[in-house]
């Protein structure tokens, strides 16, 4: 599925459908929305290509995958050693929904998808009848700066400069990502 960028409606519809399916389980596993869809859900106009859901454990991912079994499976749950992820993919309402764990040990508390960062630093966003935990934009920005994707980090910078941000959290996130000096200067210039 190589579709055009998703709109907010695409993401919210797929997420609501996914969470409705998950609600049929006896116990709902903890998850976080991360990636570009997390930014889109928080009002940042970014070109999202999929909906990324982070799970804490492989058992949590397997539970999500079982809930999504009625939908087309794009990739069955499997271990990806090159990225230290347990990963699965589904098509929900035409949107790629990717489930993953990130199993790299870290002491950092401000990475988007590893360690305690996504579990500690998130906001709740209303999506249909659901309150959805979405990673903080400070963590998302650090990831995009690390990946050096200006089409993603510039809209994030504009949004944070307009709507505010947590300077201490952003500092921890950029430190945890080991950003190069030119990206630190870019942050100082955009976020005064």
C-alpha positions as CSV (number, residue, x, y, z in Angstrom):
1,X,0.0,0.0,0.0
2,X,1.8,3.1,-1.2
3,X,-1.0,5.7,-0.9
4,X,-0.9,9.5,-1.0
5,X,-0.4,11.2,2.4
6,X,-3.1,10.7,4.9
7,X,-5.4,13.4,6.1
8,X,-6.5,13.8,9.7
9,X,-9.9,12.2,8.9
10,X,-8.1,9.1,7.5
11,X,-6.1,8.7,10.7
12,X,-9.0,9.3,13.1
13,X,-11.3,7.0,11.2
14,X,-8.7,4.2,11.1
15,X,-7.7,4.8,14.7
16,X,-11.3,4.7,15.9
17,X,-12.0,1.5,14.0
18,X,-8.8,0.0,15.4
19,X,-9.7,0.9,19.0
20,X,-13.3,-0.2,18.5
21,X,-12.0,-3.6,17.5
22,X,-9.6,-3.6,20.5
23,X,-12.5,-2.8,22.9
24,X,-13.9,-6.3,22.1
25,X,-11.0,-7.8,24.0
26,X,-11.3,-8.7,27.6
27,X,-8.2,-6.6,28.5
28,X,-6.9,-3.7,26.4
29,X,-3.2,-3.5,26.2
30,X,-1.4,-0.2,26.8
31,X,-0.3,1.6,23.6
32,X,0.9,4.9,22.3
33,X,0.4,6.6,19.0
34,X,3.7,7.7,17.7
35,X,5.2,8.7,14.3
36,X,3.8,11.4,12.0
37,X,0.2,10.4,12.8
38,X,0.9,11.5,16.4
39,X,1.8,14.9,15.2
40,X,-1.2,15.1,12.9
41,X,-3.5,14.2,15.7
42,X,-2.0,17.1,17.7
43,X,-2.7,19.6,14.9
44,X,0.6,19.6,13.0
45,X,0.1,19.4,9.3
46,X,2.5,16.6,8.3
47,X,2.5,14.1,5.5
48,X,1.5,10.9,7.4
49,X,1.8,7.7,5.5
50,X,0.5,5.3,8.1
51,X,-0.7,5.0,11.7
52,X,2.1,3.8,14.1
53,X,1.1,2.2,17.4
54,X,3.8,1.4,19.9
55,X,3.2,-1.5,22.3
56,X,5.1,-2.3,25.5
57,X,5.4,-6.0,25.0
58,X,5.1,-8.7,22.4
59,X,2.0,-10.1,24.2
60,X,0.4,-6.6,23.9
61,X,1.2,-6.6,20.2
62,X,-0.2,-10.1,19.8
63,X,-3.5,-8.9,21.5
64,X,-3.8,-5.9,19.2
65,X,-3.1,-8.2,16.2
66,X,-5.8,-10.6,17.3
67,X,-8.2,-7.7,17.5
68,X,-7.3,-6.6,14.0
69,X,-7.6,-10.2,12.6
70,X,-10.7,-9.3,10.6
71,X,-8.8,-6.7,8.6
72,X,-6.2,-7.5,5.8
73,X,-2.9,-8.5,7.3
74,X,0.0,-6.8,5.5
75,X,2.7,-8.4,7.6
76,X,2.1,-11.0,10.3
77,X,3.7,-10.4,13.7
78,X,7.4,-11.2,13.5
79,X,10.8,-10.2,15.0
80,X,12.9,-7.7,13.0
81,X,16.4,-8.1,14.4
82,X,17.8,-5.1,12.3
83,X,15.6,-2.7,14.2
84,X,15.1,-4.6,17.4
85,X,11.3,-4.6,16.9
86,X,8.5,-7.1,17.1
87,X,6.3,-5.8,14.2
88,X,2.9,-6.4,12.5
89,X,0.9,-4.5,9.9
90,X,-2.7,-4.3,8.9
91,X,-4.9,-2.3,6.5
92,X,-7.8,-0.7,8.4
93,X,-10.1,1.4,6.2
94,X,-7.4,1.7,3.6
95,X,-4.8,3.0,6.1
96,X,-1.7,1.1,7.0
97,X,-1.8,0.4,10.8
98,X,1.7,-0.6,12.0
99,X,2.1,-2.2,15.4
100,X,5.5,-2.5,17.0
101,X,7.6,-2.9,20.1
102,X,11.0,-1.3,20.3
103,X,13.3,-3.5,22.3
104,X,16.5,-1.5,22.6
105,X,17.6,-0.9,26.1
106,X,18.1,2.7,27.1
107,X,18.2,4.7,30.3
108,X,16.9,7.8,28.4
109,X,13.4,9.0,29.5
110,X,12.7,11.2,26.4
111,X,13.0,9.0,23.3
112,X,9.9,8.7,21.2
113,X,9.7,4.9,20.9
114,X,12.3,3.5,23.3
115,X,12.7,3.3,27.1
116,X,10.2,5.1,29.3
117,X,9.8,8.2,27.2
118,X,6.6,7.3,25.3
119,X,5.0,5.9,28.5
120,X,5.8,9.0,30.6
121,X,5.5,11.8,28.0
122,X,2.2,11.7,26.2
123,X,-1.1,13.7,25.9
124,X,-4.6,12.4,25.6
125,X,-6.4,13.3,22.4
126,X,-10.1,12.7,21.8
127,X,-10.8,10.4,18.8
128,X,-14.4,9.4,18.4
129,X,-15.4,7.8,21.8
130,X,-11.8,7.1,22.7
131,X,-9.2,9.1,24.7
132,X,-6.0,8.2,22.8
133,X,-2.5,8.5,24.4
134,X,-0.2,10.2,21.8
135,X,3.5,10.9,22.3
136,X,4.5,14.5,23.0
137,X,5.6,16.6,20.1
138,X,9.0,17.3,21.8
139,X,9.9,13.6,21.4
140,X,8.6,13.5,17.8
141,X,10.6,16.6,16.9
142,X,13.8,15.0,18.2
143,X,13.2,11.9,16.1
144,X,12.6,14.0,13.0
145,X,15.7,16.1,13.6
146,X,17.8,12.9,14.1
147,X,16.4,11.5,10.8
148,X,17.2,14.9,9.2
149,X,13.7,15.2,7.5
150,X,13.1,19.0,7.2
151,X,9.7,18.3,5.6
152,X,8.7,16.9,9.0
153,X,10.8,18.9,11.5
154,X,10.0,22.3,10.1
155,X,6.2,22.0,10.6
156,X,6.9,20.7,14.1
157,X,9.1,23.6,14.9
158,X,6.5,26.1,13.6
159,X,3.8,24.4,15.7
160,X,5.9,24.3,18.9
161,X,7.0,27.9,18.4
162,X,3.3,29.0,18.1
163,X,1.7,26.7,20.6
164,X,4.4,26.3,23.2
165,X,6.5,23.4,24.4
166,X,8.3,22.0,27.4
167,X,12.0,23.3,27.1
168,X,13.3,20.8,29.6
169,X,11.7,17.8,27.9
170,X,12.9,19.0,24.5
171,X,16.4,19.3,25.8
172,X,16.3,15.8,27.3
173,X,14.9,14.4,24.0
174,X,17.5,16.1,21.8
175,X,20.3,15.0,24.2
176,X,19.0,11.4,24.2
177,X,19.1,11.5,20.4
178,X,22.6,12.9,20.3
179,X,21.7,15.6,17.8
180,X,24.6,17.2,15.9
181,X,25.5,20.8,16.6
182,X,23.8,22.2,13.5
183,X,20.4,20.8,14.6
184,X,20.9,22.3,18.1
185,X,21.5,25.7,16.4
186,X,18.4,25.2,14.3
187,X,16.4,24.6,17.5
188,X,17.8,27.7,19.2
189,X,17.0,29.8,16.1
190,X,13.4,28.6,15.8
191,X,12.4,28.2,19.4
192,X,13.4,31.2,21.4
